[in-house]
Amino acid sequence: MPRRTAGALAATAAIALFATACTGSARGGATDDPSAKVTITFWHGWSAPGEVRAVEENIKRFEDAHPNITVKAVPNITDDKIQQALRAGGSNAPDVVSSFSTDNVGRFCSSGAFADLKPFIEKSKLDLVRTFAAPRLAYTEFEGTRCTLPLLGDAYGLYYNKDAFEKAGITEPPTTWSEFDRVAQKLTKTRGDSYEQLGFMPNFHGYETTPGHLAAQWGATYFGEDGKSSVAQDPAFAAMFTWQKNLIAKLGGFEKLEKYRNTFGDEWGAKHPFHTGQVAMQLDGEWRLGMTADAKVPFEVGVAPLPVPDDQAGDYGKGYLSGTIVGIASTSEKQNAAWELVKYMTTDTDAVVGFANELRNVPSTNAALASPKLKLDPRFTTFLDIARHRRSSTTPASVNGGAYQVTLQEFGYQWEAGRVSDLRAGLEKTARQIDTDIEKAK
């Protein structure tokens, strides 16, 4: 389960700035004997009891296969804790580190905080192209340096209330954005100056309805070959923002929607607005499927890929991909032993499948995606298909982490609220800010 909320994006920007002073030092760590009896420390971000238990069970399988290596797992670790520990070094620093945020890969790799995995990969003769889908490889390296590997994956799609669809006479989920607009309007039931049911919450604070998650459906390109921001040049961004603002108008306007949004329960709790029936369609990741089951929602839940632009109907089925990353701390003096854990967790098919089953996330390897041992809700197939789709994509790594996404998202808040009248000029200003921030980080 990722933590890619707006707050998480803002945190990655702050972390990126903090990490400028963070540099790694191998200190001979890759010379240790991986067959020696050793204890390594693994830091991860999972915190719920079931999640922590799943991590521990995965580690036990590793220790059974590697009896000389003991793994001490430390849960509920955030990226800011990671940066502080790797900067300080010492005996309390971790050996293996995982993070929910792909946004910080650029900083982890460029700063030397995480060890370059190329020597380990070559020694193990791993064929990464055959093992992982291209987007997974894209978000785990930066400018030719691979300092992380995909642990488990996330795929974003469309959740819909089948009961609400049936009552409205809608037989299939929409496949294009024009169809989506009509369905969202048909599912919307007003009550005075509010709503009895909203077809979809298009505002950018609406839980996972972020510019990055939506722009993937238009096939947006964030940077040109010169490394400069493309948000003003690529027409995909203007098309996405135009669609979003038009839908806001069709569903009652920004202020009315914001007022309704403020009645929503917590994104990670049982009172999520999709769970309660307040919204009939929701953009979300694969983890929401398990959460709807845990919340015992009183309606049948359907899942489908997000729609695509009408002129890209042939690409229906794609989606935004992200996931958990894992790497080796450059300060570790047990890097060969640490690599054994990283390699096991990311490339051993049974390990990846078992972990995916327990955490209800998308397996990160091609072999695990095809494994008959996957024991997931049948509807989960939708997310597996999104993960395999040739047009699915992710947001690229940057030297200053997710700062460029925060900048784009902040522009989105201004745009949807009507505080930006000229979309083109606003995107050009946003692009200049992104370029300036990246140059400063360099």
Secondary structure, DSSP 8 states (H G I E B T S, - for coil): ----SHHHHHHHHHHHHHGGG-----TTGGGS-TTS-EEEEEE----SHHHHHHHHHHHHHHHHH-TTEEEEEE-S--HHHHHHHHHH-STTS-SEEEES-GGGHHHHHHHTSB---HHHHHHHT--HHHHB-HHHHHTTEETTEE--EEEEEEEEEEEEEHHHHHHTT--S---BHHHHHHHHHHH-EEETTEEEEBS---STTSSS--HHHHHGGGT---B-TTS-B-TTTSHHHHHHHHHHHHHHHHTT-HHHHHHHHTT---TTSTT-TTTTTSBSEEEEETHHHHHHHHTT-SS-EEEE---B-GGGGGGTT--BEEEEEEEEBTT-S-HHHHHHHHHHHHH-HHHHHHHHHHHT-EESBHHHHT-TT----GGGHHHHHHHH-TT-B-----TTTTHHHHHHHHHHHHHHTT----HHHHHHHHHHHHHHHHHHH-
